[in-house]
Amino acid sequence: MAAAAGRLKLVFCGTPQFAVPTLEALLAAGHDIALVVSQPDRPVGREQLLKPTPVKQAALAASLPVTQPEKIRSNAAFRAQLESAAPDGIIVVAYGRIVPPWMLALPRLGCINLHASLLPKYRGAAPIQWAIAMGDAFTGNTTMLLEEGLDTGPILLQQTHEIGPDQTAIELFEILARAGAPLIVETLAGLASGAIRPQPQNHESATFAPLLNREDGCMDFAGRTAHEIYNRWRGFQPWPGAFTTLGGKKLIVHRMAVVAEPDAAHAQLAQPGCICVENHRFFVACAENTWLELLEVQLEGKKRLPAAEFLRGNPLDADAHLG
């Protein structure tokens, strides 16, 4: 039972910065965090120095006990540690591990997950990125009870948030992380009191948001319109971003904008990937006679530059082509 009215004994599982506001909100709400579980520290940077996860850093700052098992499914010591803690609930926010059946069955309130989409839409590892990349106008947060399927558990609460037309995944991550924290607190209170009744998902409406890979950032001028490429660039920040090739070298596009067709007469007949340079501005043709302006670029082995400065140092041939 909880130590006091409204106070619950919890185990918190999370790894990246996205999970930190929820941990802080649970502490502020007066809950007893018996244990914080995070992924092991990983080497970062050129020197490959071990860096604690953001959740671990927040937990240590709050003097909370932390464990970082490499594996959890058949880890007897970890299982004994959780069973000894006997939590009312296990909170899982971007932990990065599949919760095994023994752990799902352990707490009386279940394992409660914060997922950054409006389930059943965008199940999977990258819901924020794919919501933007697909050009959605809205997304949100869902709290649910975890079960053995991937993001298939019954829904507890949801909140909706608008996606701005120029908003990037970096910005939306911060918004949803902050908004999701009080949603978890509200969900816990509702579960404990019986006010919230889990609702099954409509599995036929489910869509998948797979983990991103490097090739997702490759710009397909022939297969996608300017808006589609721009949306993918917004969604795939900070990685894999957007890139193409110029003269056999990789060209990273750090900033871009959808524009009307350039004034140059030859641009009206341009094939996707063709370049139009006009008044020190850098345009590229995309599918369906749409156009992108490349505002800031970086050629392989060089520094990132505003387009006008890049063009001064890299004059392009009349038949120059991207991709």
Stockholm file with secondary structure:
# STOCKHOLM 1.0

chainA/1-323         MAAAAGRLKLVFCGTPQFAVPTLEALLAAGHDIALVVSQPDRPVGREQLLKPTPVKQAALAASLPVTQPEKIRSNAAFRAQLESAAPDGIIVVAYGRIVPPWMLALPRLGCINLHASLLPKYRGAAPIQWAIAMGDAFTGNTTMLLEEGLDTGPILLQQTHEIGPDQTAIELFEILARAGAPLIVETLAGLASGAIRPQPQNHESATFAPLLNREDGCMDFAGRTAHEIYNRWRGFQPWPGAFTTLGGKKLIVHRMAVVAEPDAAHAQLAQPGCICVENHRFFVACAENTWLELLEVQLEGKKRLPAAEFLRGNPLDADAHLG
#=GR chainA/1-323 SS CCSBTTBCEEEEEECSGGGHHHHHHHHHTTCEEEEEECCCCEEETTTTEEECCHHHHHHHHTTCCEECCSCCTTCHHHHHHHHHHCCSEEEEESCCSCCCHHHHTSSTTCEEEEESSCTTTTBSSCHHHHHHHTTCSEEEEEEEECCSSTTCSCEEEEEEEECCTTCCHHHHHHHHHHHHHHHHHHHHHHHHHTCCCCBCCCGGGCCBCCCCCGGGGBCCTTTSCHHHHHHHHHHTTTTTCCEEEETTEEEEEEEEEEECCCSCGGGGGCCTTBEEEETTEEEEEEGGGEEEEEEEEEETTSCCEEHHHHHHHSCCCTTCBBC
#=GC SS_cons         CCSBTTBCEEEEEECSGGGHHHHHHHHHTTCEEEEEECCCCEEETTTTEEECCHHHHHHHHTTCCEECCSCCTTCHHHHHHHHHHCCSEEEEESCCSCCCHHHHTSSTTCEEEEESSCTTTTBSSCHHHHHHHTTCSEEEEEEEECCSSTTCSCEEEEEEEECCTTCCHHHHHHHHHHHHHHHHHHHHHHHHHTCCCCBCCCGGGCCBCCCCCGGGGBCCTTTSCHHHHHHHHHHTTTTTCCEEEETTEEEEEEEEEEECCCSCGGGGGCCTTBEEEETTEEEEEEGGGEEEEEEEEEETTSCCEEHHHHHHHSCCCTTCBBC
//
